[in-house]
Amino acid sequence: MTATKPRIGIYPGTFDPITKGHLHIIRRCSKLVDHLIVAVATNPNKKPMFKLADRVSMTETDIANMEEKGCQITVEPFESLLVEFARQKGAGVIFRGLRAVSDFEYEFQMTGMNARLAPEIETVFLMASDKWQFVSSSFLKEIARLGGDISPFVTPATQEKILEAVK
Ligand code: COA
């Protein structure tokens, strides 16, 4: 009998920082593959608030504290093209979360380009639940800078890091 190959999926993003919306998508992705790699992009274009190593460790902490994981989940940084990273890891699927209609245009273009570059890798979209539709990392950083309450949207560990960073 031949052993079946583990299904490997990638959930990429900047995660600057990771939110409860991301964690909800991660939990759902973890039910669909055997190994989920949460891939943290350098993304210098976005001028992140947190260094890559910090974004990785904050994401690791939140995932370690997450209840209900459907599969093995690892967190890895990447600096290359996403599809190259996915190939290196033997992943067959890239997951993306879709929130409002405004995400669609960008996601549509990115998926189209990735499909041209690596037709063997599928992109699968999960709709963000209504609770997390309007959450974005940029909004959270802005709310924190202006003294608003971000506790509904991030874990206590991440909240602490954001508050330290905006001090
Ligand atoms: N809940 C809450 N917020 C969510 C969310 C969810 N479920 N899904 C996305 N978001 C938010 C993020 O917080 C982020 O907000 P921000 O823009 O205010 O920071 C925004 O939606 C999108 O971010 P994210 O999902 O992290 O993706 P990204 O657009 O930052 O990352 C990469 C895009 C990393 C996948 C892309 O740049 C990439 O592939 N880079 C590698 C280089 C490459 O291959 N380029 C060629 C692409 S064709």
py3Dmol code that shows the C-alpha trace and the ligand (Angstrom):
import py3Dmol

protein = """\
ATOM      1  CA  MET A   1       0.000   0.000   0.000  1.00  0.00           C
ATOM      2  CA  THR A   2       1.387   3.466  -0.882  1.00  0.00           C
ATOM      3  CA  ALA A   3       1.236   6.130   1.787  1.00  0.00           C
ATOM      4  CA  THR A   4      -0.829   9.171   0.800  1.00  0.00           C
ATOM      5  CA  LYS A   5       1.130  12.411   0.543  1.00  0.00           C
ATOM      6  CA  PRO A   6       0.311  14.940   3.279  1.00  0.00           C
ATOM      7  CA  ARG A   7      -1.684  17.913   1.965  1.00  0.00           C
ATOM      8  CA  ILE A   8       0.302  21.074   2.636  1.00  0.00           C
ATOM      9  CA  GLY A   9      -1.311  24.511   2.544  1.00  0.00           C
ATOM     10  CA  ILE A  10       0.093  28.026   2.874  1.00  0.00           C
ATOM     11  CA  TYR A  11      -1.678  30.984   4.453  1.00  0.00           C
ATOM     12  CA  PRO A  12       0.461  34.020   3.520  1.00  0.00           C
ATOM     13  CA  GLY A  13       0.250  37.573   4.761  1.00  0.00           C
ATOM     14  CA  THR A  14       2.158  40.431   6.298  1.00  0.00           C
ATOM     15  CA  PHE A  15       0.622  39.848   9.738  1.00  0.00           C
ATOM     16  CA  ASP A  16       1.588  43.303  10.983  1.00  0.00           C
ATOM     17  CA  PRO A  17       0.230  42.230  13.413  1.00  0.00           C
ATOM     18  CA  ILE A  18      -1.890  39.079  13.424  1.00  0.00           C
ATOM     19  CA  THR A  19      -5.549  39.709  14.339  1.00  0.00           C
ATOM     20  CA  LYS A  20      -8.389  37.536  15.570  1.00  0.00           C
ATOM     21  CA  GLY A  21      -9.712  37.712  11.992  1.00  0.00           C
ATOM     22  CA  HIS A  22      -6.524  36.021  10.743  1.00  0.00           C
ATOM     23  CA  LEU A  23      -6.732  33.461  13.563  1.00  0.00           C
ATOM     24  CA  HIS A  24     -10.291  32.586  12.578  1.00  0.00           C
ATOM     25  CA  ILE A  25      -9.164  31.938   8.992  1.00  0.00           C
ATOM     26  CA  ILE A  26      -6.166  29.903  10.238  1.00  0.00           C
ATOM     27  CA  ARG A  27      -8.427  27.692  12.357  1.00  0.00           C
ATOM     28  CA  ARG A  28     -10.657  27.042   9.342  1.00  0.00           C
ATOM     29  CA  CYS A  29      -7.722  26.384   6.967  1.00  0.00           C
ATOM     30  CA  SER A  30      -6.305  23.900   9.473  1.00  0.00           C
ATOM     31  CA  LYS A  31      -9.322  21.652   8.914  1.00  0.00           C
ATOM     32  CA  LEU A  32      -8.615  21.425   5.201  1.00  0.00           C
ATOM     33  CA  VAL A  33      -4.966  20.275   5.074  1.00  0.00           C
ATOM     34  CA  ASP A  34      -2.569  18.065   7.023  1.00  0.00           C
ATOM     35  CA  HIS A  35       0.052  20.780   7.496  1.00  0.00           C
ATOM     36  CA  LEU A  36      -0.629  24.496   7.374  1.00  0.00           C
ATOM     37  CA  ILE A  37       2.274  26.904   6.966  1.00  0.00           C
ATOM     38  CA  VAL A  38       1.484  30.438   8.034  1.00  0.00           C
ATOM     39  CA  ALA A  39       3.919  32.343   5.828  1.00  0.00           C
ATOM     40  CA  VAL A  40       4.946  35.775   7.055  1.00  0.00           C
ATOM     41  CA  ALA A  41       6.099  38.059   4.226  1.00  0.00           C
ATOM     42  CA  THR A  42       8.817  40.686   4.594  1.00  0.00           C
ATOM     43  CA  ASN A  43       6.682  43.080   2.514  1.00  0.00           C
ATOM     44  CA  PRO A  44       8.892  46.210   2.784  1.00  0.00           C
ATOM     45  CA  ASN A  45       6.355  48.086   0.593  1.00  0.00           C
ATOM     46  CA  LYS A  46       3.954  48.112   3.503  1.00  0.00           C
ATOM     47  CA  LYS A  47       6.559  49.639   5.869  1.00  0.00           C
ATOM     48  CA  PRO A  48       5.540  47.298   8.695  1.00  0.00           C
ATOM     49  CA  MET A  49       5.358  48.472  12.289  1.00  0.00           C
ATOM     50  CA  PHE A  50       6.939  45.210  13.515  1.00  0.00           C
ATOM     51  CA  LYS A  51      10.170  43.589  12.323  1.00  0.00           C
ATOM     52  CA  LEU A  52       9.814  40.305  10.466  1.00  0.00           C
ATOM     53  CA  ALA A  53      11.177  38.281  13.414  1.00  0.00           C
ATOM     54  CA  ASP A  54       8.664  39.957  15.757  1.00  0.00           C
ATOM     55  CA  ARG A  55       5.750  39.298  13.401  1.00  0.00           C
ATOM     56  CA  VAL A  56       6.797  35.633  13.253  1.00  0.00           C
ATOM     57  CA  SER A  57       7.082  35.304  17.018  1.00  0.00           C
ATOM     58  CA  MET A  58       3.782  37.123  17.693  1.00  0.00           C
ATOM     59  CA  THR A  59       2.049  34.825  15.193  1.00  0.00           C
ATOM     60  CA  GLU A  60       3.676  31.766  16.787  1.00  0.00           C
ATOM     61  CA  THR A  61       2.521  32.821  20.245  1.00  0.00           C
ATOM     62  CA  ASP A  62      -1.069  33.373  19.127  1.00  0.00           C
ATOM     63  CA  ILE A  63      -1.161  30.029  17.332  1.00  0.00           C
ATOM     64  CA  ALA A  64       0.372  28.207  20.301  1.00  0.00           C
ATOM     65  CA  ASN A  65      -2.435  29.627  22.471  1.00  0.00           C
ATOM     66  CA  MET A  66      -5.122  28.778  19.922  1.00  0.00           C
ATOM     67  CA  GLU A  67      -7.636  26.145  20.950  1.00  0.00           C
ATOM     68  CA  GLU A  68      -8.897  23.689  18.360  1.00  0.00           C
ATOM     69  CA  LYS A  69      -6.234  23.146  15.728  1.00  0.00           C
ATOM     70  CA  GLY A  70      -7.253  20.839  12.905  1.00  0.00           C
ATOM     71  CA  CYS A  71      -3.687  19.997  11.817  1.00  0.00           C
ATOM     72  CA  GLN A  72      -0.025  20.745  12.384  1.00  0.00           C
ATOM     73  CA  ILE A  73       0.525  24.512  12.015  1.00  0.00           C
ATOM     74  CA  THR A  74       3.945  26.103  11.596  1.00  0.00           C
ATOM     75  CA  VAL A  75       4.934  29.734  11.101  1.00  0.00           C
ATOM     76  CA  GLU A  76       7.709  30.617   8.654  1.00  0.00           C
ATOM     77  CA  PRO A  77       9.092  33.876   7.270  1.00  0.00           C
ATOM     78  CA  PHE A  78       9.639  34.236   3.520  1.00  0.00           C
ATOM     79  CA  GLU A  79      11.292  36.818   1.296  1.00  0.00           C
ATOM     80  CA  SER A  80      10.876  35.215  -2.104  1.00  0.00           C
ATOM     81  CA  LEU A  81       7.971  35.068  -4.517  1.00  0.00           C
ATOM     82  CA  LEU A  82       5.043  33.421  -2.773  1.00  0.00           C
ATOM     83  CA  VAL A  83       4.679  30.697  -5.406  1.00  0.00           C
ATOM     84  CA  GLU A  84       8.389  29.858  -5.170  1.00  0.00           C
ATOM     85  CA  PHE A  85       8.067  29.505  -1.419  1.00  0.00           C
ATOM     86  CA  ALA A  86       4.974  27.310  -1.885  1.00  0.00           C
ATOM     87  CA  ARG A  87       6.852  25.102  -4.362  1.00  0.00           C
ATOM     88  CA  GLN A  88       9.849  24.766  -2.028  1.00  0.00           C
ATOM     89  CA  LYS A  89       7.508  23.627   0.723  1.00  0.00           C
ATOM     90  CA  GLY A  90       5.618  21.192  -1.508  1.00  0.00           C
ATOM     91  CA  ALA A  91       2.345  23.064  -0.945  1.00  0.00           C
ATOM     92  CA  GLY A  92      -0.535  22.462  -3.322  1.00  0.00           C
ATOM     93  CA  VAL A  93      -2.780  25.224  -2.063  1.00  0.00           C
ATOM     94  CA  ILE A  94      -2.559  28.870  -1.034  1.00  0.00           C
ATOM     95  CA  PHE A  95      -5.318  30.136   1.239  1.00  0.00           C
ATOM     96  CA  ARG A  96      -6.524  33.724   1.299  1.00  0.00           C
ATOM     97  CA  GLY A  97      -9.223  35.300   3.418  1.00  0.00           C
ATOM     98  CA  LEU A  98     -11.751  37.521   1.654  1.00  0.00           C
ATOM     99  CA  ARG A  99     -13.455  40.286   3.547  1.00  0.00           C
ATOM    100  CA  ALA A 100     -15.379  43.054   1.815  1.00  0.00           C
ATOM    101  CA  VAL A 101     -15.848  43.428  -1.939  1.00  0.00           C
ATOM    102  CA  SER A 102     -12.912  45.854  -1.865  1.00  0.00           C
ATOM    103  CA  ASP A 103     -10.526  42.918  -1.306  1.00  0.00           C
ATOM    104  CA  PHE A 104     -11.727  41.257  -4.479  1.00  0.00           C
ATOM    105  CA  GLU A 105      -9.910  43.316  -7.128  1.00  0.00           C
ATOM    106  CA  TYR A 106      -6.490  42.926  -5.490  1.00  0.00           C
ATOM    107  CA  GLU A 107      -7.001  39.249  -4.690  1.00  0.00           C
ATOM    108  CA  PHE A 108      -8.263  38.600  -8.225  1.00  0.00           C
ATOM    109  CA  GLN A 109      -5.100  40.106  -9.733  1.00  0.00           C
ATOM    110  CA  MET A 110      -2.753  38.380  -7.321  1.00  0.00           C
ATOM    111  CA  THR A 111      -4.408  34.991  -7.845  1.00  0.00           C
ATOM    112  CA  GLY A 112      -4.293  35.468 -11.614  1.00  0.00           C
ATOM    113  CA  MET A 113      -0.567  36.254 -11.519  1.00  0.00           C
ATOM    114  CA  ASN A 114       0.212  33.386  -9.162  1.00  0.00           C
ATOM    115  CA  ALA A 115      -1.751  30.998 -11.386  1.00  0.00           C
ATOM    116  CA  ARG A 116       0.296  32.100 -14.409  1.00  0.00           C
ATOM    117  CA  LEU A 117       3.539  31.633 -12.481  1.00  0.00           C
ATOM    118  CA  ALA A 118       2.585  28.302 -10.900  1.00  0.00           C
ATOM    119  CA  PRO A 119      -0.479  26.699 -12.502  1.00  0.00           C
ATOM    120  CA  GLU A 120      -0.123  23.604 -10.325  1.00  0.00           C
ATOM    121  CA  ILE A 121      -0.872  25.579  -7.150  1.00  0.00           C
ATOM    122  CA  GLU A 122      -4.511  26.413  -6.391  1.00  0.00           C
ATOM    123  CA  THR A 123      -5.649  29.482  -4.455  1.00  0.00           C
ATOM    124  CA  VAL A 124      -8.614  28.867  -2.182  1.00  0.00           C
ATOM    125  CA  PHE A 125     -10.596  31.752  -0.678  1.00  0.00           C
ATOM    126  CA  LEU A 126     -12.339  31.601   2.656  1.00  0.00           C
ATOM    127  CA  MET A 127     -14.909  34.297   3.365  1.00  0.00           C
ATOM    128  CA  ALA A 128     -14.153  36.115   6.604  1.00  0.00           C
ATOM    129  CA  SER A 129     -17.062  35.755   9.000  1.00  0.00           C
ATOM    130  CA  ASP A 130     -19.205  38.866   9.541  1.00  0.00           C
ATOM    131  CA  LYS A 131     -17.618  39.389  12.960  1.00  0.00           C
ATOM    132  CA  TRP A 132     -14.205  40.049  11.328  1.00  0.00           C
ATOM    133  CA  GLN A 133     -15.297  41.664   8.040  1.00  0.00           C
ATOM    134  CA  PHE A 134     -14.051  45.137   8.928  1.00  0.00           C
ATOM    135  CA  VAL A 135     -10.905  44.283  10.859  1.00  0.00           C
ATOM    136  CA  SER A 136      -7.574  45.237   9.332  1.00  0.00           C
ATOM    137  CA  SER A 137      -4.110  45.469  10.820  1.00  0.00           C
ATOM    138  CA  SER A 138      -3.782  49.129   9.700  1.00  0.00           C
ATOM    139  CA  PHE A 139      -6.987  50.161  11.444  1.00  0.00           C
ATOM    140  CA  LEU A 140      -5.904  48.447  14.632  1.00  0.00           C
ATOM    141  CA  LYS A 141      -2.559  50.241  14.655  1.00  0.00           C
ATOM    142  CA  GLU A 142      -4.305  53.573  14.066  1.00  0.00           C
ATOM    143  CA  ILE A 143      -6.890  52.938  16.802  1.00  0.00           C
ATOM    144  CA  ALA A 144      -4.107  51.973  19.232  1.00  0.00           C
ATOM    145  CA  ARG A 145      -2.068  55.085  18.379  1.00  0.00           C
ATOM    146  CA  LEU A 146      -5.096  57.239  19.106  1.00  0.00           C
ATOM    147  CA  GLY A 147      -5.804  55.533  22.421  1.00  0.00           C
ATOM    148  CA  GLY A 148      -8.799  53.408  21.368  1.00  0.00           C
ATOM    149  CA  ASP A 149      -9.590  49.915  22.640  1.00  0.00           C
ATOM    150  CA  ILE A 150      -8.261  47.153  20.379  1.00  0.00           C
ATOM    151  CA  SER A 151      -8.891  44.273  22.790  1.00  0.00           C
ATOM    152  CA  PRO A 152     -11.858  42.836  20.822  1.00  0.00           C
ATOM    153  CA  PHE A 153      -9.690  42.364  17.731  1.00  0.00           C
ATOM    154  CA  VAL A 154      -6.352  40.948  18.932  1.00  0.00           C
ATOM    155  CA  THR A 155      -5.208  38.505  21.605  1.00  0.00           C
ATOM    156  CA  PRO A 156      -3.924  39.921  24.924  1.00  0.00           C
ATOM    157  CA  ALA A 157      -0.325  38.971  23.973  1.00  0.00           C
ATOM    158  CA  THR A 158      -0.526  40.862  20.673  1.00  0.00           C
ATOM    159  CA  GLN A 159      -2.320  43.791  22.283  1.00  0.00           C
ATOM    160  CA  GLU A 160       0.557  44.172  24.723  1.00  0.00           C
ATOM    161  CA  LYS A 161       3.091  44.292  21.864  1.00  0.00           C
ATOM    162  CA  ILE A 162       1.060  46.883  19.936  1.00  0.00           C
ATOM    163  CA  LEU A 163       0.665  49.100  22.987  1.00  0.00           C
ATOM    164  CA  GLU A 164       4.415  48.893  23.647  1.00  0.00           C
ATOM    165  CA  ALA A 165       5.116  49.815  20.015  1.00  0.00           C
ATOM    166  CA  VAL A 166       2.842  52.873  19.961  1.00  0.00           C
ATOM    167  CA  LYS A 167       4.007  54.211  23.327  1.00  0.00           C
TER     168      LYS A 167
END
"""
ligand_1 = """\
48
COA
N -9.170 39.283 9.254
C -8.678 40.478 9.521
N -7.900 41.167 8.706
C -7.561 40.586 7.562
C -8.023 39.319 7.217
C -8.868 38.660 8.109
N -9.376 37.470 7.861
N -7.533 39.003 6.000
C -6.793 40.038 5.619
N -6.811 40.982 6.563
C -6.185 42.299 6.473
C -4.804 42.389 6.959
O -4.777 42.777 8.295
C -4.228 43.439 6.051
O -4.555 44.700 6.538
P -3.625 45.957 6.259
O -3.526 46.099 4.769
O -4.368 47.034 6.918
O -2.289 45.666 6.869
C -4.960 43.233 4.753
O -6.134 42.588 5.097
C -4.273 42.346 3.765
O -3.221 41.748 4.398
P -2.740 40.254 4.371
O -3.860 39.291 4.305
O -1.744 40.132 5.486
O -2.068 40.150 3.034
P -1.100 41.116 2.429
O -1.866 41.769 1.342
O -0.430 41.993 3.390
O -0.029 40.071 1.926
C 1.130 38.740 0.314
C 0.093 39.815 0.603
C 2.191 38.639 1.366
C 0.399 37.435 0.196
C 1.715 39.184 -1.043
O 2.233 40.484 -0.918
C 2.811 38.248 -1.521
O 2.529 37.183 -2.007
N 4.083 38.679 -1.381
C 5.237 37.876 -1.802
C 5.816 38.413 -3.094
C 5.055 37.906 -4.290
O 4.924 36.727 -4.533
N 4.544 38.868 -5.070
C 3.815 38.557 -6.281
C 2.331 38.550 -6.033
S 1.463 38.259 -7.531
"""
view = py3Dmol.view(width=600, height=400)
view.addModel(protein, "pdb")
view.setStyle({"model": 0}, {"cartoon": {"style": "trace"}})
view.addModel(ligand_1, "xyz")
view.setStyle({"model": 1}, {"stick": {}})
view.zoomTo()
view.show()
